[in-house]
Amino acid sequence: MTTNNNHFDPGQYCSRKLWQLVANEQEQSIDRQALQKAIDELAERRHYLAELERIGKLNRQH
């Protein structure tokens, strides 16, 4: 999937699709800013939190 950051709205994707983008970023043509938006959206939804932490994508701020 190619994403143009100017048009990438993670709110339009289901959590499963966002997870696929994050988990398979090497296979996807997704820029860093769009990737971070997908991660932030998943974290906000509280979906896949354990998986995001496991692969080191979630930056917890306390």
Buried (B, 14 or more C-beta within 10 A) or exposed (E): EEBEEEEBEBEEBEBEEBBBBBBEBEEBEBBEEBBBBBBBBBBEBEBBEEBBEEEEBBEEEE
